[in-house]
């Protein structure tokens, strides 16, 4: 009887998970169709090459496009720009390897059909290693979310109806993060969770899926953002929010690198008690803005040189 209940329970969970993913796909597709100019849809590199368009420049980026764990445990040549005419300039912007080793990645690059004219990485350590392995320049640049201003994001965001809330956006949970959320709810705060993972804390409002426009709106209008997401962190900086960062567990380098660059490693919490300190001591953006602007300028200058040199 227990086995039957377990099977039924698993089936219901799978149905709910499928429905959530389907709803997420719908809201993302609507955003893409209304906000992004697109070519026809291609499913593999052969289709791209067969319908080759006459581009002067191809740019691959960013995020974990060179993390082969996300591409069926092998490197996808599309993300190394192995298509198009030979004369085309090929630029890699702010790529991240994720859990792929630099050695494996640079070995694939060295065997690629076309050479990349310029390579950049969003982690300083990886950029230095790639440069050493390839024997050619690999620049450190910021995530492309920093290449535009918050006024540009304001044009596409959708403001939530809620106000005076604490936003939770977590990609991987742990005891510390769960305890912080429990304490917030216990102390009477309105807590809204837009995480793609399930967090079982009674009294917290779960909103999922959210569209990219809603995602931006929830971050901009939050009283404080609690996250272990790199993009949750960087968008908190862009919207000048008070925020606290838990650690992800396996993908912390990007967040640590970013917070080091802007001098905000104090926003990282390793114990639940630290959240209260971060909550009461708001980020002084008067001293941080110059550092954020410097990172943004660094990315723009890299692209300008890469496009014209």
C-alpha positions as CSV (number, residue, x, y, z in Angstrom):
1,X,0.0,0.0,0.0
2,X,2.8,2.4,0.9
3,X,4.5,1.5,-2.5
4,X,1.2,2.4,-4.3
5,X,1.0,5.7,-2.5
6,X,4.6,6.5,-3.3
7,X,4.0,5.8,-7.0
8,X,0.9,7.9,-7.1
9,X,2.7,10.7,-5.2
10,X,5.6,10.6,-7.6
11,X,3.2,10.7,-10.6
12,X,1.4,13.8,-9.2
13,X,4.8,15.5,-8.6
14,X,5.9,14.9,-12.1
15,X,2.6,16.3,-13.5
16,X,3.0,19.4,-11.4
17,X,6.6,19.8,-12.4
18,X,5.7,19.4,-16.1
19,X,2.9,22.0,-15.7
20,X,5.3,24.5,-14.1
21,X,7.9,24.0,-16.8
22,X,5.3,24.4,-19.5
23,X,4.0,27.6,-17.9
24,X,7.6,28.9,-17.6
25,X,8.2,28.1,-21.3
26,X,5.1,30.1,-22.3
27,X,5.9,33.3,-20.4
28,X,9.5,33.2,-21.6
29,X,8.4,32.7,-25.2
30,X,6.0,35.6,-25.0
31,X,8.9,37.9,-23.7
32,X,11.2,36.7,-26.5
33,X,8.6,37.3,-29.2
34,X,7.8,40.8,-28.0
35,X,11.2,42.1,-26.9
36,X,13.9,40.4,-28.9
37,X,14.7,40.5,-32.6
38,X,15.3,37.0,-33.8
39,X,16.5,35.0,-36.8
40,X,14.5,31.8,-37.8
41,X,14.9,29.1,-35.2
42,X,17.7,26.6,-35.7
43,X,18.2,23.3,-33.9
44,X,21.8,22.4,-34.7
45,X,24.9,23.7,-36.3
46,X,24.1,22.0,-39.7
47,X,20.9,24.0,-39.9
48,X,22.7,27.2,-39.1
49,X,25.4,26.6,-41.7
50,X,22.8,25.6,-44.3
51,X,21.0,28.8,-43.8
52,X,24.1,30.9,-43.5
53,X,23.4,34.6,-43.2
54,X,26.1,37.1,-44.3
55,X,27.1,38.5,-40.9
56,X,30.3,40.6,-40.4
57,X,30.6,39.7,-36.7
58,X,29.5,36.8,-34.6
59,X,29.5,37.1,-30.8
60,X,29.1,34.2,-28.4
61,X,28.0,35.0,-24.9
62,X,27.6,34.7,-22.2
63,X,26.9,32.7,-19.1
64,X,27.9,29.1,-19.0
65,X,27.9,28.4,-22.8
66,X,31.2,26.6,-22.4
67,X,30.0,24.4,-19.5
68,X,29.6,21.0,-21.3
69,X,27.5,19.6,-18.5
70,X,24.8,21.8,-19.8
71,X,25.2,20.7,-23.4
72,X,24.9,16.9,-23.1
73,X,28.4,16.5,-21.6
74,X,30.1,17.6,-24.8
75,X,31.1,21.0,-26.2
76,X,28.6,22.5,-28.6
77,X,30.4,24.0,-31.6
78,X,27.7,26.6,-32.0
79,X,28.9,28.3,-28.9
80,X,32.4,28.4,-30.3
81,X,31.1,30.0,-33.5
82,X,32.1,27.2,-35.8
83,X,29.9,28.5,-38.6
84,X,29.6,31.4,-41.0
85,X,32.1,32.7,-43.5
86,X,35.8,32.4,-42.8
87,X,36.3,36.2,-42.8
88,X,33.8,36.8,-40.1
89,X,35.1,38.3,-36.8
90,X,34.4,35.9,-33.9
91,X,34.2,37.2,-30.4
92,X,33.5,35.4,-27.1
93,X,32.0,37.8,-24.5
94,X,32.0,37.1,-20.8
95,X,31.8,33.3,-21.2
96,X,31.8,31.1,-18.1
97,X,33.0,27.5,-18.0
98,X,30.9,26.4,-15.1
99,X,32.2,23.1,-13.9
100,X,34.2,22.4,-17.1
101,X,38.0,22.4,-16.7
102,X,40.1,25.1,-18.5
103,X,42.3,22.4,-20.0
104,X,39.4,20.6,-21.7
105,X,37.9,23.9,-22.9
106,X,41.2,25.3,-24.4
107,X,41.9,22.0,-26.0
108,X,38.6,22.2,-27.9
109,X,39.2,25.8,-28.8
110,X,42.6,24.9,-30.3
111,X,41.0,22.3,-32.5
112,X,38.1,24.5,-33.6
113,X,37.4,25.0,-37.3
114,X,37.6,28.8,-37.0
115,X,39.8,30.9,-34.6
116,X,38.2,33.2,-32.1
117,X,39.5,36.7,-32.7
118,X,38.8,37.8,-29.1
119,X,38.1,35.9,-26.0
120,X,36.9,37.2,-22.6
121,X,35.7,35.5,-19.4
122,X,33.6,36.8,-16.5
123,X,35.9,35.2,-13.9
124,X,39.4,36.6,-13.4
125,X,40.9,33.3,-12.4
126,X,39.6,31.5,-15.4
127,X,40.5,34.3,-17.8
128,X,44.2,34.1,-16.6
129,X,44.2,30.3,-16.9
130,X,42.7,30.4,-20.4
131,X,45.3,33.0,-21.5
132,X,48.1,30.8,-20.1
133,X,46.8,27.6,-21.8
134,X,46.1,29.2,-25.2
135,X,49.1,31.5,-25.2
136,X,46.8,34.4,-26.3
137,X,44.9,37.2,-24.6
138,X,41.8,36.4,-22.6
139,X,40.2,39.5,-21.0
140,X,38.2,39.7,-17.8
141,X,34.9,41.5,-18.5
142,X,31.7,41.9,-16.6
143,X,28.4,40.1,-17.2
144,X,26.5,41.8,-20.1
145,X,23.7,42.8,-17.8
146,X,26.0,45.7,-16.7
147,X,26.3,47.0,-20.3
148,X,23.0,48.8,-20.1
149,X,21.6,51.1,-17.5
150,X,18.7,50.5,-15.1
151,X,16.6,53.0,-17.1
152,X,16.8,50.5,-20.0
153,X,15.5,47.7,-17.7
154,X,12.7,50.0,-16.5
155,X,11.4,50.0,-20.1
156,X,10.8,46.3,-20.1
157,X,10.0,45.4,-16.5
158,X,6.6,44.7,-15.1
159,X,6.0,46.1,-11.6
160,X,4.4,43.8,-9.1
161,X,1.2,44.8,-7.2
162,X,2.9,43.9,-3.9
163,X,5.0,46.3,-1.9
164,X,7.2,46.3,1.3
165,X,8.3,42.7,0.8
166,X,11.5,40.7,1.0
167,X,12.3,38.8,-2.2
168,X,13.8,35.3,-2.1
169,X,15.5,34.0,-5.3
170,X,17.4,30.9,-4.6
171,X,18.8,28.4,-7.1
172,X,20.0,25.8,-4.6
173,X,18.9,25.7,-1.0
174,X,20.8,24.8,2.2
175,X,20.2,24.9,6.0
176,X,21.4,28.5,6.4
177,X,19.1,29.8,3.7
178,X,16.1,27.9,4.9
179,X,16.6,29.1,8.4
180,X,16.9,32.8,7.2
181,X,13.6,32.4,5.3
182,X,11.9,30.8,8.4
183,X,13.0,33.6,10.6
184,X,11.8,36.3,8.2
185,X,8.3,34.7,8.1
186,X,8.3,34.2,11.8
187,X,9.1,37.9,12.4
188,X,6.1,38.9,10.4
189,X,7.8,40.0,7.1
190,X,6.0,39.6,3.8
191,X,8.2,37.1,2.0
192,X,7.8,36.5,-1.7
193,X,9.7,33.5,-3.3
194,X,10.2,33.5,-7.0
195,X,12.8,30.7,-6.9
196,X,12.6,27.8,-9.5
197,X,13.0,25.3,-6.6
198,X,10.5,24.4,-4.0
199,X,11.0,26.0,-0.5
200,X,8.7,24.7,2.1
201,X,8.2,27.5,4.6
202,X,4.6,28.1,5.8
203,X,3.6,31.7,5.5
204,X,5.8,32.5,2.5
205,X,4.2,33.4,-0.8
206,X,5.4,31.4,-3.8
207,X,5.2,33.0,-7.2
208,X,6.3,30.8,-10.1
209,X,6.9,30.9,-12.9
210,X,7.6,34.6,-13.5
211,X,8.4,36.2,-16.8
212,X,11.7,38.1,-17.3
213,X,9.7,41.3,-17.1
214,X,8.2,40.2,-13.8
215,X,11.6,39.0,-12.5
216,X,13.0,42.5,-13.0
217,X,10.0,44.1,-11.4
218,X,10.2,41.9,-8.3
219,X,13.9,42.7,-7.8
220,X,13.5,46.5,-8.4
221,X,10.6,46.8,-5.9
222,X,11.9,44.6,-3.1
223,X,12.8,46.0,0.2
224,X,15.7,43.6,0.3
225,X,16.8,40.7,-2.0
226,X,18.0,37.4,-0.5
227,X,19.7,35.3,-3.2
228,X,22.4,32.9,-4.1
229,X,22.0,33.6,-7.8
230,X,24.7,35.5,-9.8
231,X,22.1,37.4,-11.8
232,X,20.0,38.0,-8.7
233,X,23.0,39.6,-7.2
234,X,24.1,41.7,-10.2
235,X,20.5,43.0,-10.8
236,X,20.4,43.9,-7.1
237,X,23.4,46.1,-7.8
238,X,22.0,47.6,-11.0
239,X,18.7,48.5,-9.2
240,X,20.7,49.7,-6.1
241,X,19.0,47.4,-3.7
242,X,20.0,46.2,-0.3
243,X,20.7,42.5,-0.6
244,X,22.2,39.5,1.1
245,X,23.9,36.6,-0.6
246,X,24.0,33.0,0.5
247,X,26.4,30.7,-1.2
248,X,25.3,28.3,-3.9
249,X,27.5,25.3,-3.0
250,X,29.1,24.6,-6.4
251,X,29.0,27.9,-8.4
252,X,30.2,30.6,-6.1
253,X,33.1,31.9,-8.0
254,X,31.1,34.3,-10.2
255,X,29.4,35.9,-7.2
256,X,32.6,36.1,-5.1
257,X,34.4,37.7,-8.1
258,X,31.6,40.3,-8.6
259,X,31.4,41.2,-4.9
260,X,35.1,41.5,-4.6
261,X,35.2,43.9,-7.6
262,X,32.7,46.2,-6.0
263,X,33.8,45.8,-2.4
264,X,30.7,44.2,-1.1
265,X,31.8,40.8,0.2
266,X,30.2,41.8,3.5
267,X,26.8,41.0,1.9
268,X,27.7,37.3,2.0
269,X,26.1,35.4,4.9
270,X,27.3,32.1,6.2
271,X,25.2,32.0,9.3
272,X,21.5,33.0,9.8
273,X,22.4,35.6,12.4
274,X,24.4,37.5,9.8
275,X,21.3,38.4,7.8
276,X,20.0,40.7,10.5
277,X,23.2,42.8,10.3
278,X,22.9,43.0,6.5
279,X,19.2,43.9,6.7
280,X,19.8,46.8,9.1
281,X,22.9,48.2,7.3
282,X,21.9,49.2,3.8
283,X,24.4,49.3,1.0
284,X,26.0,52.7,0.5
285,X,25.7,53.1,-3.2
286,X,27.3,56.5,-3.1
287,X,30.6,54.7,-2.7
288,X,29.8,51.7,-4.8
289,X,28.4,53.3,-8.0
290,X,31.8,54.3,-9.3
291,X,33.0,50.7,-9.1
292,X,29.9,49.4,-10.9
293,X,30.3,52.1,-13.6
294,X,34.0,51.2,-14.0
295,X,33.0,47.5,-14.6
296,X,30.4,48.6,-17.2
297,X,32.9,50.8,-19.0
298,X,35.4,47.9,-19.0
299,X,32.9,45.7,-20.9
300,X,32.0,48.4,-23.4
301,X,35.7,49.2,-24.1
302,X,36.4,45.5,-24.7
303,X,33.6,45.2,-27.2
304,X,34.6,48.4,-29.0
305,X,38.2,47.1,-29.4
306,X,37.0,43.6,-30.3
307,X,34.7,44.9,-33.0
308,X,37.1,47.3,-34.6
309,X,40.6,46.0,-34.2
